[in-house]
């Protein structure tokens, strides 16, 4: 079970979305404490709905970790896949969706979680 790692924790292996992307972890940019995908090039408008999905390392049983998706100070869900419909309050040039994977251990690799992915979006005003 991932014994070659210094921290044996559940990690995000891939990301996909309804915008047509499917990215493996090794093709996602790593920042200080989080993976980052810059989706600001996509034209996403207020009232649009998109779905986002992650794949977590299957060597970890699902009951051993939690997933939390957040966007603009609200929780979107706790499953591997979420759907979001953007509201007028979401309109912004730089608005990230954050998904965190957190083991049920008492310690975590990255402060408050074990893996993190930030999907950067631009949400345009209604057409």
Secondary structure, DSSP 8 states (H G I E B T S, - for coil): --TTSSS----EEEEEETTS-EEEGGGSEE-SSSEEEE-TTS-EETT-EEEEEEEE-TTS-GGGEEEEEEETTEEEESSSEEEEE--GGG-EEEEEEEEEEEESSS--TBTTBSEEEEEEEEEE---
